[in-house]
Amino acid sequence: MIGIVDELLDDSYTVPVVPHATRGVAWLRSHVARFSEGEAHLRRRRLATDVLDAIDAEALRRPGHPVATLAEAMGLPRTVALDVETIAGSYQPHTPIVDEADAALERVVAVLGGRWDESTAARVGLLVQACTATRAAIRDESPPVPTTRRVNVSGDEIEVSLEGQPFGAGRHACPGRKHAAALVEGNQYFKRLHKAGNPLLLPNAWDRASAALLWRAGFEAIGTTSLGIAASAGKPDATGSTYRETIELAQAIIRLPVAVTVDVEGGLGVDPGELATQLSVAGVAGVNIEDGRRTFLQPLHVQCSAIAAMKNAAPELFINARVDTWWLGLEREATLRRALSYVESGADGVFVPGLDDPGLISELVETLGDTPLNALAQLPYAVLRDLGVRRISTGSLLFRTAMTQAVGTVESYRSGGPLPAAAHYAEFEDLHSRLH
């Protein structure tokens, strides 16, 4: 490996030559600016920059899979991100092209109109380059891409360090610096809310209307409540039976301009990596995954594997690992060990509902260090703030309160008592437009 800027600026150092091809990933390599020189490079780079110039970078400043967000800004379905991930694994000339990547590219080209030309290649190339590098930047890896490859005057292919030049330099520098920065910042916003001056107060919604009302009230992030979702569907909580309802609600409320984190119980009975990918592609900022199973705790190694699978599949997703030792009254002495194990497996935060002992909360905060502790809204906000808690969840409190007030209102009317204040009918008509 050799030095940084000089080789990137020196025209005698060229990108590795790729052979011409008419289909598959080999076609993509041979038709993008990334692996071109001379007039072909200039022409293809202009095609890419024209696409980027038409995208407002601010529109990319939102959570979720970065490729899905960029694809949506380009007028494509967010789900193309799944195929782009597969293509990215075979994109570089020094990597083998697998059949799955060729098949994925066929599908993406079809979505783009079915033309195998330079314009299509430019758009696919932008999506591919937003994949691995942007996700590495979201993980705070510096530089996101450690090296690039060049061919020197002797014809030798060499690696050039990108230390200090995360977007490259010279004629092959990344043309989408501001777009990449927006994608990274959009995904780091929810995480930063856990490090602000006051704890993040996270209200939990159970349907579209409750989420929209909470957004209108000014909350910076909204969670979902599994109890509220399950009860509304006539199902028991924490049994993994509300996968469909949970996904549908998540896909609906991410339309609101607010960070959304989803309570996935113990994983909703599906593969944890696939669940994380699905939610990230939808645009979700985080998930809450619990180790409790109503009457027992999931074995530690199994829960650690699930958390690691979620983080590996969707590194941009904020994973809040819920420890149910206090909630279920089981193995309370294992609380700290479980919490630290989950952090080691990739969790970004730890949630211990039921823990209301100030001394133990303070001890847990200190031990977790930079990892934010999430508490249930059982002690006053100011008390939890002063103890160092970084996130306070209302859990099912709002749902249970709403149900209680609904019944209480009709009972009060029947008995001739006063009625509580209620939002005007027109407010809900306005909310409808926010969710469609």
Order of alpha helices (4+ residues) and beta strands (2+ residues): alpha-alpha-alpha-alpha-alpha-alpha-alpha-alpha-beta-beta-alpha-beta-beta-alpha-beta-alpha-alpha-beta-alpha-beta-alpha-beta-alpha-alpha-beta-alpha-beta-alpha-beta-alpha-alpha
